[in-house]
Amino acid sequence: MKSIPKKIAALAAAACFLFSLAACRGAENAPEASSEESGPSPSSGVSAAASELASSLLEQSAVDVGPSAASETDAASSSAQETAAPSTATTAGEAATTGAERAKPSSKAEIVAYFNEAANRVKTEKPGLTKTEKISFQIEGGGAVAGIASQVQKALKSVLNPDPVTVKKGESHNAAFPVENQSWASRLSPNAVASASCEEKSNVYAITIRMKQERISYEQAKQPLQTAHGQVADILQTSEIEEQMAGLSWLVTLHDVDQTYTGTVITCTIDKQSGRMRAAQYHIVSRAAIRASAPLIGETTVNATLTFHQNYQF
């Protein structure tokens, strides 16, 4: 979806890597220039290609995340939800604030239910938030492959480390907080959780949830809400991948993206008295096998580890 191009940045970086590899190999196969010629070296050509794509991605991101990114339909839907929800949300919030301190959840099912409740209240109560995110990718391979991947990552540094996003109190949180563009934030099932812990710290409960490993095929990513990770986090969706890669069709032809989510950890602090979430961190790791075609190198598969670290303060 156009409202989250940053999430696609690592995948686009891998595509850029493919192009850079093609450029490098093309230079190796070209006739050698005479010693009197002073043209750019293959390495500088790779950097230039990466920088050019980075500029394109940045321009596209600037347009996509601007005020006009949300469609009129989404705005109307959000407005309708906000009109209908405040009285219920406010009543629930006041009851939690004035009620007795909630007992600490202990079992995995209790902790997950407590997290779901607090996360969903972020969407209904709209307390205001600041989101910071860091995205990184690692390409498997050494030597020249590792060198090119490093150059691409440097070229895309500003895309992989987007500026903080701030949402004012009372404004819709649907786009900024997982699950994106839904009126709810979590429908996490205990069956999808490897472990869950709750630690009492002063006036808050510190929750740590570790997700089970989950493989999501390109076909399954067409319906992300039917996956375990898609019930609690923003994952790479097929529609988003195809939309963002369409602009790079002249550069790389994408055939398949097979994702395995491993090492996903969600932590948060919840006020014991009110039950409101104070802060949350989502650390999401996806091992992606990206099958694509690029000029000069033909069809190939790039294995990349994509890491998203999202921090929310309310």
Backbone torsions as a table, in degrees:
resi	resn	phi	psi	omega
1	MET	NA	148.3	-171.4
2	LYS	-64.3	-20.3	-175.1
3	SER	-77.8	-7.8	179.9
4	ILE	-133.9	54.5	178.7
5	PRO	-63.8	-23.5	-179.6
6	LYS	-60.3	-33.2	-177.3
7	LYS	-67.1	-23.0	-179.5
8	ILE	-89.7	-7.6	-172.4
9	ALA	-57.0	-42.8	-178.5
10	ALA	-65.5	-38.3	178.0
11	LEU	-66.8	-41.9	177.0
12	ALA	-63.0	-34.2	177.7
13	ALA	-63.6	-38.6	177.8
14	ALA	-65.7	-37.0	176.2
15	ALA	-65.1	-41.5	176.8
16	CYS	-61.0	-36.9	178.0
17	PHE	-60.7	-42.9	178.9
18	LEU	-59.7	-45.2	-179.8
19	PHE	-63.4	-41.8	-179.7
20	SER	-63.5	-39.2	178.1
21	LEU	-64.3	-40.3	177.7
22	ALA	-63.4	-42.3	180.0
23	ALA	-63.0	-41.0	-179.3
24	CYS	-64.6	-46.2	-178.8
25	ARG	-67.9	-33.3	177.4
26	GLY	-63.1	-39.5	179.4
27	ALA	-67.5	-35.9	-179.9
28	GLU	-66.7	-33.1	-177.1
29	ASN	-85.7	-12.7	-178.0
30	ALA	-75.3	155.3	177.1
31	PRO	-60.0	141.8	-179.4
32	GLU	-70.4	138.3	178.3
33	ALA	-77.7	153.1	178.2
34	SER	-71.4	161.5	-177.7
35	SER	-63.6	-19.7	-178.4
36	GLU	-80.6	-20.0	-178.7
37	GLU	-80.0	149.7	-175.1
38	SER	-124.7	37.2	179.5
39	GLY	-70.2	167.4	-179.2
40	PRO	-66.9	150.1	179.0
41	SER	-77.8	161.3	177.6
42	PRO	-55.7	-38.4	-177.8
43	SER	-65.1	-38.8	178.9
44	SER	-69.6	-32.2	176.6
45	GLY	-64.6	-39.4	177.9
46	VAL	-63.3	-45.2	179.7
47	SER	-61.2	-41.4	-178.8
48	ALA	-64.6	-41.5	179.2
49	ALA	-63.3	-42.4	-179.7
50	ALA	-65.3	-42.0	-179.3
51	SER	-64.7	-39.1	-179.9
52	GLU	-63.2	-43.0	178.6
53	LEU	-67.8	-36.8	178.5
54	ALA	-59.6	-43.6	179.7
55	SER	-61.4	-41.3	179.3
56	SER	-62.8	-43.8	-180.0
57	LEU	-65.3	-39.6	179.8
58	LEU	-64.0	-42.7	179.2
59	GLU	-63.0	-42.0	179.8
60	GLN	-65.7	-40.8	179.6
61	SER	-64.1	-40.6	-178.9
62	ALA	-61.2	-37.0	178.9
63	VAL	-72.6	-44.3	-173.5
64	ASP	-67.9	-33.7	-175.9
65	VAL	-94.3	5.7	180.0
66	GLY	-73.8	174.7	-177.2
67	PRO	-56.9	-26.6	-176.4
68	SER	-87.5	1.8	-175.1
69	ALA	-64.4	-38.8	-178.7
70	ALA	-71.7	135.5	179.9
71	SER	-75.1	162.4	178.7
72	GLU	-63.3	-32.7	179.3
73	THR	-65.6	-45.3	178.6
74	ASP	-61.1	-41.4	-178.3
75	ALA	-64.1	-41.8	179.7
76	ALA	-65.1	-40.4	179.3
77	SER	-63.4	-45.3	179.9
78	SER	-62.6	-40.6	-179.5
79	SER	-62.8	-40.5	-179.2
80	ALA	-66.0	-41.1	179.0
81	GLN	-64.7	-41.6	-177.1
82	GLU	-68.5	-30.9	179.3
83	THR	-71.7	-36.7	-175.0
84	ALA	-83.8	-29.0	-169.6
85	ALA	-85.8	-29.9	-168.6
86	PRO	-53.4	-44.1	-175.8
87	SER	-62.6	-41.7	179.8
88	THR	-67.1	-46.9	-178.1
89	ALA	-62.6	-43.2	-178.4
90	THR	-64.2	-41.8	179.8
91	THR	-62.7	-44.2	179.6
92	ALA	-64.1	-39.4	-179.8
93	GLY	-65.7	-42.7	179.8
94	GLU	-65.2	-37.2	179.8
95	ALA	-65.7	-40.9	-179.6
96	ALA	-67.0	-38.4	-177.5
97	THR	-67.9	-40.6	-175.7
98	THR	-89.5	-11.6	-177.7
99	GLY	-79.3	178.1	179.6
100	ALA	-72.2	155.5	178.7
101	GLU	-61.0	134.4	-176.6
102	ARG	-75.2	141.0	178.0
103	ALA	-66.0	147.1	-177.9
104	LYS	-67.1	127.0	176.0
105	PRO	-68.2	144.9	-175.3
106	SER	-121.4	-48.1	-178.3
107	SER	-76.0	164.0	179.1
108	LYS	-59.4	-42.9	-179.7
109	ALA	-63.2	-40.5	-179.8
110	GLU	-67.2	-41.6	-179.4
111	ILE	-65.5	-44.1	179.3
112	VAL	-62.9	-42.6	179.1
113	ALA	-63.8	-39.3	179.7
114	TYR	-65.9	-42.7	176.8
115	PHE	-62.6	-47.2	-179.8
116	ASN	-56.1	-45.0	-178.8
117	GLU	-62.1	-47.3	-178.8
118	ALA	-66.2	-41.6	179.8
119	ALA	-64.1	-42.5	-179.1
120	ASN	-67.0	-29.6	178.1
121	ARG	-68.1	-24.3	176.0
122	VAL	-61.2	-39.8	-178.8
123	LYS	-73.2	-37.0	-175.7
124	THR	-83.8	-33.9	-176.1
125	GLU	-93.8	-19.9	174.3
126	LYS	51.5	64.7	-176.2
127	PRO	-75.6	-11.0	-171.5
128	GLY	94.7	141.9	-178.3
129	LEU	-152.7	159.9	170.7
130	THR	-126.1	127.1	-179.0
131	LYS	-114.1	129.2	171.6
132	THR	-119.9	145.3	-175.9
133	GLU	-143.5	142.8	173.1
134	LYS	-128.8	132.7	-178.9
135	ILE	-122.0	137.3	177.2
136	SER	-140.2	159.1	175.0
137	PHE	-141.6	148.9	176.6
138	GLN	-128.8	128.7	178.5
139	ILE	-97.7	132.6	177.8
140	GLU	-71.4	137.7	179.8
141	GLY	130.9	154.7	-179.2
142	GLY	-119.1	-170.1	177.4
143	GLY	60.5	-128.6	-177.2
144	ALA	-63.4	-35.5	-179.9
145	VAL	-60.6	-47.2	-180.0
146	ALA	-64.2	-37.9	180.0
147	GLY	-64.8	-43.1	179.7
148	ILE	-67.3	-42.1	178.9
149	ALA	-59.8	-38.6	179.1
150	SER	-65.6	-41.2	178.6
151	GLN	-63.4	-41.7	179.7
152	VAL	-64.2	-42.7	-179.2
153	GLN	-63.5	-38.3	177.4
154	LYS	-66.3	-40.3	-178.9
155	ALA	-64.7	-30.4	-177.4
156	LEU	-101.1	19.9	-174.6
157	LYS	-55.2	-44.5	-176.7
158	SER	-70.2	-27.6	177.7
159	VAL	-77.5	-37.5	-178.6
160	LEU	-78.2	-12.2	176.7
161	ASN	-127.8	71.2	-175.2
162	PRO	-65.4	158.5	177.3
163	ASP	-65.2	152.5	177.5
164	PRO	-58.6	149.2	177.6
165	VAL	-111.2	128.4	179.9
166	THR	-117.9	132.1	175.6
167	VAL	-119.4	126.5	-177.9
168	LYS	-73.4	154.8	176.9
169	LYS	-58.0	132.6	179.5
170	GLY	93.2	-19.2	177.2
171	GLU	-81.3	158.3	179.8
172	SER	-61.3	133.2	177.6
173	HIS	-101.6	5.4	-172.5
174	ASN	-61.3	-35.8	-177.5
175	ALA	-85.7	-27.0	-172.5
176	ALA	-90.6	-24.5	-175.0
177	PHE	-116.7	139.8	178.0
178	PRO	-60.3	152.1	-8.2
179	VAL	-80.5	130.1	-168.5
180	GLU	-61.5	137.0	176.3
181	ASN	62.5	21.8	172.0
182	GLN	-114.6	156.0	179.2
183	SER	-82.0	-2.1	176.8
184	TRP	-122.5	161.3	-174.9
185	ALA	-112.4	-23.4	-179.0
186	SER	-158.7	132.6	170.2
187	ARG	-127.6	38.2	-175.5
188	LEU	-61.0	135.3	177.8
189	SER	-100.6	141.1	176.6
190	PRO	-57.7	-26.9	179.8
191	ASN	-66.3	-21.2	179.8
192	ALA	-90.5	-1.1	-174.3
193	VAL	-105.3	129.4	177.0
194	ALA	-77.7	-42.2	178.2
195	SER	-155.8	152.8	178.1
196	ALA	-145.6	135.2	-179.8
197	SER	-134.4	153.3	178.2
198	CYS	-134.6	121.4	-179.2
199	GLU	-116.7	133.8	180.0
200	GLU	-85.8	123.2	-180.0
201	LYS	-133.0	105.7	179.6
202	SER	53.3	-114.2	-176.8
203	ASN	-103.8	18.1	178.5
204	VAL	-132.7	160.3	169.6
205	TYR	-105.2	128.6	177.1
206	ALA	-98.8	115.8	-176.0
207	ILE	-103.2	136.0	172.6
208	THR	-128.4	123.4	-179.6
209	ILE	-122.9	125.0	177.6
210	ARG	-110.4	121.1	-177.5
211	MET	-80.0	152.1	171.9
212	LYS	-73.3	154.0	176.6
213	GLN	-63.6	141.2	-179.1
214	GLU	-142.6	127.7	175.4
215	ARG	-93.7	130.2	179.4
216	ILE	-125.8	113.1	-179.7
217	SER	-75.7	169.8	178.6
218	TYR	-61.2	-36.3	179.2
219	GLU	-69.6	-43.0	179.5
220	GLN	-65.2	-31.0	-178.9
221	ALA	-70.3	-6.2	175.1
222	LYS	-73.4	-23.0	178.9
223	GLN	-129.0	70.6	-172.5
224	PRO	-60.3	-30.2	-177.9
225	LEU	-70.1	-9.6	177.4
226	GLN	-94.7	3.0	176.0
227	THR	-102.1	158.4	-179.3
228	ALA	-64.6	-45.7	180.0
229	HIS	-67.0	-35.4	-179.6
230	GLY	-68.4	-11.0	177.7
231	GLN	-85.0	-8.9	-175.4
232	VAL	-140.1	-15.1	-175.8
233	ALA	-140.5	166.9	176.6
234	ASP	-90.2	111.7	-179.2
235	ILE	-105.3	168.6	177.6
236	LEU	-72.4	114.3	-178.0
237	GLN	-96.0	149.2	-179.7
238	THR	-57.5	-43.4	-178.5
239	SER	-62.1	-39.1	179.5
240	GLU	-68.2	-43.4	-179.4
241	ILE	-60.4	-48.4	-177.9
242	GLU	-65.4	-38.4	-179.8
243	GLU	-65.6	-45.7	-177.4
244	GLN	-73.0	-34.8	-178.4
245	MET	-78.7	-16.5	179.7
246	ALA	-58.5	-36.4	179.5
247	GLY	-70.9	-12.9	179.8
248	LEU	-109.7	16.5	-175.5
249	SER	-61.4	-29.0	177.9
250	TRP	-72.7	-17.1	-174.2
251	LEU	-99.4	-49.0	-176.0
252	VAL	-142.3	137.2	173.1
253	THR	-102.4	115.4	-177.5
254	LEU	-87.9	131.6	-179.5
255	HIS	-109.1	-36.7	-175.2
256	ASP	-163.8	146.2	173.2
257	VAL	-133.5	113.4	178.9
258	ASP	-107.9	120.3	-175.0
259	GLN	-110.4	141.3	170.7
260	THR	-126.8	112.3	180.0
261	TYR	-85.4	120.4	-176.9
262	THR	-140.5	139.5	178.3
263	GLY	78.4	21.5	178.7
264	THR	-75.8	124.8	-179.2
265	VAL	-129.2	131.3	176.5
266	ILE	-117.9	126.2	176.5
267	THR	-124.3	150.9	177.8
268	CYS	-160.7	161.7	172.6
269	THR	-118.4	135.3	-177.3
270	ILE	-126.4	129.4	179.6
271	ASP	-62.7	126.5	-176.3
272	LYS	-65.6	-34.1	-175.5
273	GLN	-77.4	-48.8	-174.2
274	SER	-94.8	-21.3	-176.3
275	GLY	77.9	11.2	-179.4
276	ARG	-89.6	143.3	178.0
277	MET	-75.8	132.6	179.3
278	ARG	-98.5	-38.3	-178.9
279	ALA	-155.3	154.4	178.6
280	ALA	-149.8	147.0	177.1
281	GLN	-132.4	131.5	177.4
282	TYR	-116.5	116.3	177.4
283	HIS	-111.8	107.2	-172.2
284	ILE	-117.1	126.9	-179.2
285	VAL	-121.2	126.3	179.4
286	SER	-127.4	125.1	172.8
287	ARG	-93.9	115.0	-173.6
288	ALA	-113.6	132.6	171.6
289	ALA	-102.1	109.2	-173.9
290	ILE	-105.1	111.8	179.8
291	ARG	-99.9	122.6	-175.0
292	ALA	-152.6	169.0	175.8
293	SER	-119.0	143.3	177.6
294	ALA	-141.1	153.8	179.2
295	PRO	-54.3	142.2	174.9
296	LEU	76.2	-29.1	-178.2
297	ILE	-108.4	-8.4	178.5
298	GLY	69.5	-151.7	-178.2
299	GLU	-83.2	137.5	179.4
300	THR	-153.4	165.8	176.9
301	THR	-118.5	126.4	177.0
302	VAL	-105.1	124.3	175.9
303	ASN	-97.9	119.2	-175.8
304	ALA	-132.4	146.7	173.0
305	THR	-105.0	118.0	-179.0
306	LEU	-104.7	128.8	-178.1
307	THR	-123.2	129.2	178.7
308	PHE	-121.3	122.1	176.2
309	HIS	-118.4	112.8	-176.9
310	GLN	-114.9	131.0	-179.6
311	ASN	-120.6	130.0	-178.6
312	TYR	-122.6	132.0	174.4
313	GLN	-120.1	131.6	-177.0
314	PHE	-111.3	NA	NA
